[in-house]
Amino acid sequence: MNIKVGFLNKGRWRRVLTLGFQAYVVATAFLLAFAVRFDFQIPPEYQQVFKVTLPALIAIKLVVFWRLRLASGWWKYVSLPDLLVLVRANTFASLGFLIYLAFLPPLVNIPRTVLVLDGLFCFLILSGARVLTRLLRESQVRNAKVELGRERLLIVGAGAVGQSIVREIRQNPHLNSEVVGFVDDDPERLDQQFQGVNVVGAVERLEDLCRECMVDQVIIAQPALCPKALRDIVERCRRAGVKSKILPTVEDIITDAVSVQHVRDVQLEDLLGRKPIHLDLDDISNYLQGKRILVTGAGGSIGSEICRQVSAFSPASVVLLDNAETPLFHIENELREHFPAQSYETSLSDIRDLTRVEYVFNHWRPEVVFHAAAYKHVPMSEHNPIEAIRNNVIGTRNLADKAHDCGAQHFVMVSTDKAVRPTNAMGASKRAAEVYVQTLAQNSKTNFVTVRFGNVLGSNGSVVPIFQEQIRKGGPVTVTDPEITRFFMTIPEAVQLVLQAGSMGQGGEIMLVDMGEPVKVLRLAEDLIRLSGLQPYEDIEIVFTGLRPGEKLYEELLLDDEGVRPTRHEQICVANASFHDPILLARQIEDLYLACRHMDLDGSLRILNRIVPEYRISKDLSKPHPELSTTKKTEKPAGSYAPMRS
């Protein structure tokens, strides 16, 4: 409190001194105008006019200067906008003085040249004083910066978080940094001082302040900023040629106190503006702790993150299943390094191989299954629909039936928004898998749950790594259509909601994850370019390539006839189940298996369409296709799969 009162007294005296200086400048400029007009020999009658009108001139100009806030502000941060304010102030003051003169007796006559020169001299002296102050200060700062070699920081946000950063930097000399000012839009904080650091301006002046204060880095200490405001700050820093970093939300910080060590680069996820996820850790722990866990697709982006997060809940063991050797090798090494006390097993297996799936379940007897293995790339699946069907439908059937047979407690399948009104083989195959799992759940003790969400940032094959690679090469960045939109979330938050949904399902539900608002892919590309320190359409070109086979402009998370009901978690809701006749569905899946086994593309897609009626086959089946075979056998081969059990 004493510090604040002291600073206010200091600020008041500074304004008084400023007004005194301005009064002196007004008088000097007025006298200099008369002197120049009369070649420095002012006639006696005009000396009298000077004495009579000077008090009024000083009063008028000081009132105008006060109204335009020329008595406040910091001269050492003067910029072009400040000089423009000086021009307006002198213009308005001169007009006010002219109006005053119009009411004086005719005997008081001031040459028009004097009025023009007075305004000009007054502006030049006031602006010159400010510019000289700034030049002297910048020279001192430059010398101090060279001597100390410190990184100069500007902090956006003068609240408790920003002040804690200042305290830590002062207490830790090894950081080799100094805070030169706060930036804050709160009018009550402007021209104030916190922790001995001045609030030097608002965000709208950030670009100028970065140059004036010779800033090396801007730290955004307001992690709750809306995405639009955050993008504005990042863009201003980019234009000023200054690095920008942000503090994560408090939920992301494990320790109790905010620290400068948590400062990181602004990332694309920050600009999406998704609400933080709040988990019921007790619920998740109850069904994971001490359990035998199986994760399919463990080497993929979603599967590997499931392994990481599951490991934090101390399961009895985790079986990592994937048919890709190298990713499986890497995730096993990573997990053993970060969770050395945890038990891990690897299974280099293909979920389409029923014999191998049976071995995995019989050998490790998993109690909880997370099924993340899938072919998910739309164009690739569209060119290889039979393989997409075999992996996504037949592979899911193998896993679900074995989980049922072995009495697994939970089976959580990761699905996609592309399963809703699918226009491609990948989406239709995932919808067929959803249908099978839902139907099997009717007569099973296993708690089958499907979690449906949209695109995840940074997953293998997602647009973000593709855009980043294109930017690294200098462009162009390719976007299929300027209007294409997608739902996006990060891999960690998607998996958090998968784990939460797994604890909530009662059997057969499709859990829908709150994906927030859909985002234009074009905006995503532009934001990525800016975060790379470049300008869209100038440094990096964006070109439109047209929609790919099976691709939609807009994605959905819900069918018209599904309907939703809320759950106790605000970011998860449940789609009403739509069960199928288990006998008919088992026969259709078996027919689909046989058609795929014999590479019957026509038959495979038509059977898939019967299982998923909303799927509209886009392929011209009259034309040859790499997966189309002339052999269309219908006999049941040896070792074929048994139909669904009740």
VOGU-3710 file (C-alpha; in Angstrom, 3 decimals, decimal comma):
1> mnikvgflnk> 0,000/0,000/0,000  2,833/2,423/0,899  4,568/1,623/-2,381  1,431/2,410/-4,341  0,804/5,715/-2,501  4,432/6,696/-2,988  4,240/5,994/-6,670  1,007/7,983/-7,005  2,698/10,973/-5,326  5,620/10,592/-7,681
11> grwrrvltlg> 3,261/10,472/-10,661  1,402/13,601/-9,502  4,607/15,590/-9,126  5,761/14,391/-12,546  2,550/15,736/-14,101  2,965/19,071/-12,281  6,511/19,413/-13,587  5,322/18,494/-17,066  2,649/21,204/-16,982  5,236/23,719/-15,803
21> fqayvvataf> 7,561/22,743/-18,624  4,726/23,031/-21,143  3,820/26,509/-19,868  7,443/27,561/-20,282  7,507/26,124/-23,840  4,244/27,924/-24,765  5,672/31,254/-23,564  9,012/30,653/-25,273  7,394/29,654/-28,589  5,082/32,720/-28,491
31> llafavrfdf> 7,986/35,078/-27,800  10,114/33,388/-30,477  7,284/33,799/-32,997  7,154/37,568/-32,360  10,948/37,775/-32,532  11,192/35,986/-35,873  8,277/37,978/-37,316  9,985/41,301/-36,468  13,610/40,207/-37,114  14,276/40,006/-33,369
41> qippeyqqvf> 13,354/43,673/-32,860  9,836/43,604/-31,464  8,107/47,024/-31,574  6,952/48,336/-28,164  3,252/48,129/-29,056  3,601/44,411/-29,889  5,571/43,815/-26,714  2,479/45,067/-24,894  0,245/42,774/-26,978  2,518/39,864/-26,041
51> kvtlpaliai> 2,200/40,620/-22,336  -1,602/41,001/-22,508  -2,354/37,832/-24,463  0,316/35,470/-23,051  -1,646/34,384/-19,916  -4,697/33,492/-22,006  -2,549/31,598/-24,512  -0,885/29,575/-21,747  -4,230/28,766/-20,129  -5,864/27,698/-23,412
61> klvvfwrlrl> -2,953/25,549/-24,494  -2,508/23,851/-21,114  -6,225/23,002/-20,987  -6,064/21,472/-24,474  -2,832/19,636/-23,654  -4,391/18,281/-20,456  -7,523/17,102/-22,263  -5,377/15,279/-24,839  -3,322/13,654/-22,045  -0,045/15,350/-22,953
71> asgwwkyvsl> 0,683/15,800/-19,260  0,829/12,027/-18,745  2,669/9,273/-20,565  6,353/8,539/-20,768  8,540/10,679/-23,008  11,130/7,920/-23,178  8,562/5,779/-25,049  7,486/8,480/-27,511  6,441/7,229/-30,954  4,843/8,524/-34,156
81> pdllvlvran> 1,273/8,308/-32,749  2,383/10,512/-29,848  3,735/13,109/-32,273  0,442/13,080/-34,167  -1,326/13,834/-30,880  1,032/16,791/-30,456  0,047/18,083/-33,909  -3,660/17,853/-33,040  -3,135/19,481/-29,652  -1,283/22,478/-31,095
91> tfaslgfliy> -3,848/22,848/-33,890  -6,807/22,813/-31,479  -5,003/25,164/-29,078  -4,230/27,663/-31,872  -7,868/27,572/-33,025  -8,996/28,151/-29,440  -6,645/31,141/-29,148  -8,017/32,595/-32,411  -11,552/32,349/-31,027  -10,371/34,104/-27,875
101> laflpplvni> -8,778/36,920/-29,920  -12,040/37,440/-31,819  -13,685/38,675/-28,606  -10,866/41,127/-27,744  -10,952/44,867/-28,644  -9,699/45,705/-32,167  -6,697/47,440/-30,640  -5,243/44,028/-29,745  -3,990/42,872/-33,100  -1,613/39,942/-33,592
111> prtvlvldgl> -0,091/39,316/-37,038  -1,256/36,070/-38,622  2,388/35,122/-39,204  2,965/35,148/-35,444  0,055/32,729/-34,899  1,402/30,286/-37,493  4,964/30,508/-36,198  3,754/30,089/-32,593  2,004/26,815/-33,381  4,985/25,546/-35,370
121> fcflilsgar> 7,602/26,479/-32,733  5,481/25,074/-29,899  5,162/21,730/-31,715  8,856/21,577/-32,609  10,038/22,299/-29,064  7,643/19,856/-27,399  8,288/17,044/-29,898  12,020/17,747/-29,880  12,139/17,394/-26,094  10,379/14,050/-26,311
131> vltrllresq> 12,503/12,693/-29,151  15,710/13,808/-27,419  14,600/12,058/-24,206  13,927/8,857/-26,112  17,262/8,976/-27,958  19,184/9,488/-24,729  17,337/6,655/-23,016  17,801/4,231/-25,916  21,494/5,017/-25,929  21,679/4,190/-22,210
141> vrnakvelgr> 19,635/1,012/-22,670  21,769/-0,111/-25,585  24,948/0,395/-23,581  23,516/-1,394/-20,545  22,313/-4,245/-22,732  25,729/-4,689/-24,299  27,432/-4,589/-20,904  25,050/-6,972/-19,149  24,089/-9,203/-22,087  20,649/-9,711/-20,567
151> erllivgaga> 17,502/-10,705/-22,424  14,920/-7,928/-22,195  11,388/-9,113/-21,490  8,003/-7,456/-21,849  5,150/-9,159/-19,975  1,564/-9,041/-21,208  -0,585/-9,002/-18,100  0,287/-7,139/-14,893  -1,763/-9,435/-12,670  -0,617/-11,965/-10,106
161> vgqsivreir> 0,848/-14,329/-12,719  2,889/-11,601/-14,410  4,129/-10,277/-11,079  5,251/-13,747/-9,984  7,351/-13,965/-13,154  9,026/-10,656/-12,266  9,797/-11,864/-8,734  11,322/-15,112/-9,972  13,498/-13,381/-12,563  14,857/-11,030/-9,908
171> qnphlnsevv> 15,539/-13,857/-7,476  17,261/-16,021/-10,087  20,222/-14,223/-11,704  21,062/-17,329/-13,709  18,065/-16,600/-15,954  20,058/-13,601/-17,276  16,865/-11,682/-18,032  15,248/-8,436/-16,989  11,648/-7,273/-17,247  11,465/-3,819/-18,827
181> gfvdddperl> 7,713/-3,347/-18,529  4,173/-4,674/-18,333  1,552/-4,387/-21,055  -2,042/-4,418/-19,854  -5,427/-3,318/-21,231  -6,882/-2,616/-17,781  -7,186/1,211/-17,667  -6,704/1,176/-13,876  -3,279/-0,411/-14,311  -1,958/1,958/-16,995
191> dqqfqgvnvv> 0,845/4,212/-15,739  0,980/2,150/-12,536  3,928/0,239/-11,157  3,973/-3,364/-9,904  6,984/-5,063/-8,351  8,925/-1,955/-9,380  8,066/-2,441/-13,064  5,995/0,122/-14,980  2,879/-0,638/-16,997  4,101/1,031/-20,185
201> gaverledlc> 1,010/0,739/-22,349  -1,884/-1,264/-23,726  -1,782/-4,209/-26,115  -2,658/-1,983/-29,071  0,777/-0,337/-28,655  2,630/-3,635/-28,249  4,419/-3,420/-31,590  5,743/0,091/-30,875  6,662/-0,790/-27,292  8,713/-3,771/-28,444
211> recmvdqvii> 10,842/-1,457/-30,584  11,004/1,405/-28,111  12,030/-0,799/-25,180  14,380/-2,885/-27,344  12,558/-6,048/-26,258  13,949/-9,508/-27,043  10,947/-11,540/-25,946  7,299/-11,084/-24,978  5,825/-13,365/-22,301  2,049/-13,687/-22,340
221> aqpalcpkal> 1,069/-14,083/-18,684  -2,661/-14,261/-19,445  -3,226/-17,905/-20,463  -7,020/-17,453/-20,349  -6,955/-15,054/-23,297  -9,483/-15,796/-26,027  -7,946/-17,168/-29,264  -8,676/-13,959/-31,183  -6,813/-11,806/-28,645  -3,948/-14,294/-28,515
231> rdivercrra> -3,629/-14,300/-32,302  -3,556/-10,492/-32,242  -0,695/-10,444/-29,709  1,290/-13,077/-31,608  0,857/-11,150/-34,859  1,983/-7,865/-33,261  5,083/-9,579/-31,886  5,806/-11,089/-35,284  5,589/-7,700/-36,981  7,979/-6,283/-34,368
241> gvkskilptv> 10,403/-9,169/-34,953  10,144/-10,331/-31,326  9,693/-13,864/-29,977  6,439/-14,530/-28,123  5,922/-17,164/-25,461  2,999/-18,095/-23,229  2,390/-19,573/-19,816  0,170/-22,660/-19,900  -3,044/-22,804/-17,906  -2,721/-23,557/-14,214
251> ediitdavsv> -4,274/-26,995/-14,857  -1,317/-27,791/-17,096  1,224/-26,910/-14,395  1,949/-29,758/-12,016  3,679/-27,715/-9,303  1,801/-25,366/-6,995  3,382/-22,110/-8,210  3,576/-20,533/-11,624  7,190/-20,440/-12,771  9,125/-18,894/-15,616
261> qhvrdvqled> 10,296/-22,444/-16,325  6,789/-23,185/-17,630  7,002/-20,512/-20,328  6,788/-22,085/-23,789  6,250/-21,073/-27,390  2,724/-20,197/-28,484  1,320/-23,282/-30,188  -1,503/-23,926/-32,583  -3,533/-25,520/-29,792  -3,524/-22,206/-27,904
271> llgrkpihld> -5,199/-20,480/-30,845  -8,068/-23,005/-31,069  -9,497/-21,846/-27,773  -10,752/-25,154/-26,436  -12,058/-25,312/-22,875  -9,793/-27,094/-20,389  -10,757/-30,690/-19,598  -11,665/-31,617/-16,047  -11,339/-35,328/-15,314  -12,854/-37,475/-12,605
281> lddisnylqg> -9,609/-39,203/-11,717  -11,243/-41,449/-9,126  -13,590/-42,935/-11,725  -10,735/-43,562/-14,158  -8,511/-45,036/-11,468  -11,251/-47,410/-10,328  -11,350/-49,256/-13,644  -7,641/-49,047/-14,544  -5,621/-49,406/-11,350  -4,269/-52,908/-10,876
291> krilvtgagg> -5,874/-54,146/-14,123  -4,398/-55,965/-17,104  -4,670/-53,547/-20,051  -4,522/-54,266/-23,793  -3,988/-51,376/-26,224  -4,326/-52,071/-29,942  -2,614/-49,716/-32,359  -0,184/-48,969/-29,543  2,417/-47,554/-31,933  0,039/-44,997/-33,437
301> sigseicrqv> -0,551/-41,429/-32,313  -3,726/-42,153/-30,312  -2,688/-45,626/-29,146  0,701/-44,481/-27,876  -0,882/-41,627/-25,920  -3,374/-44,070/-24,405  -0,387/-46,153/-23,239  1,241/-43,092/-21,652  -1,851/-41,942/-19,807  -2,947/-45,428/-18,742
311> safspasvvl> 0,507/-46,037/-17,249  -0,023/-43,154/-14,835  -2,874/-45,086/-13,150  -0,649/-48,018/-12,052  -2,207/-50,913/-13,984  -1,020/-54,470/-13,281  0,359/-54,729/-16,841  -0,007/-53,144/-20,256  0,103/-55,184/-23,469  1,137/-53,097/-26,486
321> ldnaetplfh> -0,263/-54,556/-29,701  0,609/-53,277/-33,159  1,534/-54,733/-36,552  4,136/-52,007/-37,190  7,482/-53,087/-35,743  9,378/-49,794/-35,524  6,650/-47,677/-33,844  6,027/-50,514/-31,389  9,751/-50,626/-30,571  9,874/-46,866/-29,949
331> ienelrehfp> 6,804/-46,653/-27,707  7,997/-49,613/-25,620  11,379/-47,952/-25,039  9,751/-44,645/-24,162  7,347/-46,212/-21,680  10,033/-48,293/-19,972  12,137/-45,160/-19,571  9,354/-43,028/-18,073  7,603/-45,788/-16,086  10,414/-48,153/-15,048
341> aqsyetslsd> 8,303/-49,860/-12,370  5,484/-50,660/-14,787  5,088/-54,078/-16,457  4,895/-53,996/-20,265  4,466/-56,699/-22,888  4,638/-56,232/-26,654  2,687/-58,194/-29,232  3,666/-57,740/-32,867  0,265/-58,790/-34,168  -2,319/-58,025/-36,822
351> irdltrveyv> -5,897/-57,740/-35,538  -7,095/-59,260/-38,839  -5,348/-62,514/-37,875  -7,932/-64,337/-35,749  -5,473/-66,979/-34,568  -3,068/-64,325/-33,307  -5,870/-62,388/-31,583  -7,019/-65,573/-29,825  -3,469/-66,172/-28,579  -3,176/-62,617/-27,200
361> fnhwrpevvf> -6,423/-62,900/-25,231  -5,797/-66,442/-24,004  -2,193/-65,693/-22,985  -2,537/-62,288/-21,259  -6,251/-62,344/-20,310  -6,745/-58,541/-20,571  -9,411/-57,017/-18,320  -9,584/-53,665/-20,135  -9,164/-53,268/-23,913  -8,556/-49,958/-25,676
371> haaaykhvpm> -9,070/-50,528/-29,390  -7,286/-47,747/-31,313  -5,986/-49,809/-34,256  -7,590/-48,597/-37,500  -6,938/-47,552/-41,061  -8,018/-43,924/-40,889  -6,631/-42,078/-43,930  -9,594/-41,303/-46,183  -7,837/-41,125/-49,604  -5,709/-44,212/-48,878
381> sehnpieair> -8,741/-46,195/-47,733  -10,680/-45,008/-50,746  -8,013/-46,477/-53,029  -7,804/-49,659/-50,916  -11,335/-50,169/-49,584  -11,058/-53,928/-49,043  -8,083/-53,519/-46,714  -9,896/-50,743/-44,832  -12,896/-53,053/-44,376  -10,755/-56,009/-43,301
391> nnvigtrnla> -8,883/-53,948/-40,715  -11,661/-51,724/-39,387  -14,589/-54,161/-39,489  -13,221/-57,717/-39,419  -10,360/-56,752/-37,083  -12,818/-55,104/-34,691  -15,041/-58,196/-34,803  -12,083/-60,413/-33,907  -11,171/-58,251/-30,908  -14,717/-57,668/-29,662
401> dkahdcgaqh> -15,665/-61,345/-29,819  -12,503/-62,434/-28,010  -13,046/-59,776/-25,319  -16,553/-61,181/-24,880  -15,316/-64,791/-24,766  -12,567/-64,035/-22,232  -14,844/-61,994/-19,988  -12,988/-58,684/-20,282  -14,557/-56,031/-18,068  -14,247/-53,042/-20,418
411> fvmvstdkav> -13,820/-52,665/-24,174  -13,356/-49,072/-25,386  -13,290/-48,509/-29,144  -11,967/-45,291/-30,655  -14,158/-44,130/-33,547  -14,395/-41,059/-35,755  -16,806/-38,361/-36,886  -16,325/-39,713/-40,408  -18,571/-42,635/-39,400  -21,534/-40,237/-39,462
421> rptnamgask> -23,256/-40,266/-42,869  -20,062/-41,631/-44,417  -19,100/-40,693/-47,951  -16,044/-42,924/-48,022  -15,041/-46,509/-47,323  -13,094/-45,576/-44,199  -16,038/-43,836/-42,553  -18,450/-46,610/-43,568  -16,123/-49,296/-42,196  -15,832/-47,470/-38,858
431> raaevyvqtl> -19,616/-47,119/-38,705  -20,006/-50,848/-39,367  -17,564/-51,513/-36,512  -19,633/-49,256/-34,239  -22,779/-51,183/-35,161  -21,143/-54,535/-34,428  -19,798/-53,462/-31,031  -23,133/-51,902/-30,042  -25,067/-54,999/-31,016  -22,685/-57,404/-29,295
441> aqnsktnfvt> -23,042/-55,378/-26,092  -26,732/-56,345/-25,799  -25,895/-59,856/-24,566  -22,419/-59,505/-23,103  -21,053/-58,996/-19,624  -18,255/-56,951/-21,162  -18,874/-53,219/-20,969  -18,529/-52,175/-24,636  -18,197/-48,429/-25,206  -17,460/-46,502/-28,403
451> vrfgnvlgsn> -15,915/-43,009/-28,240  -16,464/-40,853/-31,309  -14,499/-37,658/-31,959  -13,037/-35,639/-34,816  -9,536/-34,834/-36,007  -6,624/-34,698/-33,600  -3,815/-32,211/-34,053  -0,438/-33,761/-34,700  -1,657/-37,312/-35,302  0,065/-39,360/-37,971
461> gsvvpifqeq> -1,167/-38,146/-41,338  -3,132/-35,178/-39,974  -2,974/-31,846/-41,748  -0,738/-30,162/-39,163  2,476/-32,185/-39,788  1,803/-31,932/-43,527  1,416/-28,147/-43,331  4,526/-27,836/-41,152  6,606/-29,806/-43,655  5,280/-27,682/-46,525
471> irkggpvtvt> 6,139/-24,499/-44,617  9,619/-25,834/-43,834  10,197/-26,341/-47,567  9,042/-22,807/-48,356  5,546/-23,715/-49,558  3,126/-23,789/-51,053  0,714/-24,993/-48,383  -2,045/-27,054/-49,978  -5,658/-26,841/-48,787  -8,328/-28,852/-50,547
481> dpeitrffmt> -11,079/-26,209/-50,385  -11,322/-22,703/-48,848  -14,599/-23,660/-47,097  -13,592/-27,050/-45,696  -14,058/-27,260/-41,915  -13,126/-29,868/-39,350  -13,433/-30,490/-35,618  -10,011/-30,451/-33,957  -8,608/-31,384/-30,576  -5,182/-32,301/-29,261
491> ipeavqlvlq> -4,049/-35,902/-28,852  -3,674/-35,690/-25,031  -7,126/-34,200/-24,479  -8,722/-36,704/-26,877  -7,199/-39,577/-24,906  -8,209/-38,011/-21,587  -11,806/-38,056/-22,746  -11,422/-41,621/-24,055  -10,302/-42,747/-20,588  -13,120/-40,784/-18,937
501> agsmgqggei> -15,756/-42,176/-21,313  -14,519/-45,700/-20,639  -15,311/-45,232/-16,958  -18,842/-43,993/-17,651  -20,291/-46,441/-20,168  -22,790/-49,082/-19,128  -22,552/-51,093/-22,367  -23,347/-50,341/-25,999  -23,199/-46,553/-25,840  -21,535/-44,290/-28,333
511> mlvdmgepvk> -19,905/-41,503/-26,354  -19,609/-38,187/-28,182  -16,796/-35,866/-27,208  -17,362/-32,106/-27,173  -15,145/-30,956/-30,020  -15,975/-27,284/-29,626  -16,621/-25,211/-32,728  -15,557/-26,487/-36,165  -12,456/-24,764/-37,522  -11,738/-23,824/-41,110
521> vlrlaedlir> -8,700/-25,718/-42,343  -7,678/-22,573/-44,227  -7,496/-20,620/-40,958  -5,459/-23,438/-39,462  -2,964/-23,161/-42,319  -2,739/-19,371/-41,950  -2,162/-19,629/-38,179  0,593/-22,211/-38,664  2,353/-19,970/-41,175  2,202/-17,014/-38,780
531> lsglqpyedi> 3,462/-19,120/-35,871  6,430/-19,971/-38,079  7,261/-16,260/-38,245  6,028/-15,870/-41,820  3,146/-14,137/-43,549  0,455/-16,079/-45,478  0,202/-15,296/-49,201  3,394/-13,208/-48,994  6,143/-15,462/-47,637  4,208/-18,718/-48,063
541> eivftglrpg> 1,605/-19,247/-50,774  -1,619/-21,186/-50,102  -3,085/-23,128/-53,021  -6,378/-25,023/-53,267  -6,271/-28,525/-54,744  -9,929/-29,603/-54,649  -11,651/-32,199/-52,488  -10,066/-35,650/-52,506  -12,005/-38,879/-53,175  -14,551/-39,496/-50,414
551> eklyeellld> -13,859/-36,182/-48,655  -16,641/-33,961/-47,265  -16,671/-30,210/-46,733  -18,197/-30,573/-43,282  -18,034/-33,344/-40,679  -20,717/-34,328/-38,158  -20,678/-36,176/-34,871  -24,280/-37,396/-34,782  -26,807/-39,133/-37,002  -30,311/-37,662/-37,229
561> degvrptrhe> -31,937/-40,668/-35,564  -29,377/-41,077/-32,773  -30,241/-38,224/-30,447  -28,126/-37,444/-27,409  -28,447/-37,304/-23,677  -26,060/-35,612/-21,262  -23,747/-37,351/-18,837  -22,271/-36,219/-15,542  -19,271/-34,952/-17,521  -20,006/-31,680/-19,319
571> qicvanasfh> -17,776/-32,540/-22,287  -19,171/-36,012/-22,955  -22,674/-36,946/-24,069  -24,240/-40,251/-25,124  -25,830/-41,055/-28,464  -28,936/-43,172/-28,142  -28,149/-46,753/-29,139  -29,460/-48,146/-32,439  -29,222/-51,932/-32,116  -29,366/-54,377/-35,039
581> dpillarqie> -30,654/-57,915/-35,283  -27,608/-59,875/-34,022  -28,249/-62,916/-36,249  -28,716/-60,845/-39,395  -25,721/-58,658/-38,571  -23,511/-61,706/-37,917  -24,477/-63,105/-41,325  -23,767/-59,782/-43,049  -20,365/-59,437/-41,373  -19,518/-63,019/-42,370
591> dlylacrhmd> -20,524/-62,302/-45,972  -18,381/-59,161/-45,832  -15,458/-61,229/-44,568  -15,830/-63,718/-47,437  -16,128/-60,982/-50,067  -12,964/-59,309/-48,775  -11,149/-62,643/-48,592  -11,801/-63,192/-52,285  -11,048/-59,555/-53,251  -14,619/-59,000/-54,405
601> ldgslrilnr> -14,740/-55,202/-54,381  -18,271/-54,956/-55,782  -19,625/-57,433/-53,259  -17,697/-55,917/-50,343  -19,014/-52,402/-50,910  -22,586/-53,569/-51,499  -22,606/-55,619/-48,289  -21,064/-52,677/-46,429  -23,890/-50,523/-47,788  -26,468/-52,986/-46,414
611> ivpeyriskd> -24,892/-52,760/-42,952  -24,568/-48,961/-43,193  -27,542/-47,823/-45,337  -26,573/-44,131/-45,098  -23,317/-44,925/-46,933  -23,574/-43,961/-50,588  -21,086/-45,815/-52,745  -19,237/-43,234/-54,801  -17,139/-45,667/-56,838  -17,995/-46,579/-60,406
621> lskphpelst> -17,950/-50,337/-59,949  -18,083/-50,909/-63,705  -14,477/-49,695/-64,013  -11,455/-51,837/-63,123  -9,956/-51,257/-59,698  -6,669/-52,506/-58,204  -8,577/-54,459/-55,570  -11,205/-55,839/-57,963  -10,835/-59,541/-58,728  -12,635/-61,553/-61,367
631> tkktekpags> -12,875/-64,357/-58,806  -16,073/-64,071/-56,804  -16,306/-67,311/-54,895  -19,027/-67,706/-52,320  -18,071/-70,989/-50,752  -17,092/-70,774/-47,110  -13,348/-71,412/-46,709  -11,821/-73,547/-44,016  -11,333/-71,762/-40,725  -14,018/-69,180/-41,428
641> yapmrs> -15,368/-67,173/-38,544  -18,319/-68,310/-36,462  -21,382/-66,022/-36,320  -22,068/-63,680/-33,421  -23,061/-65,392/-30,218  -25,920/-64,348/-27,969
//
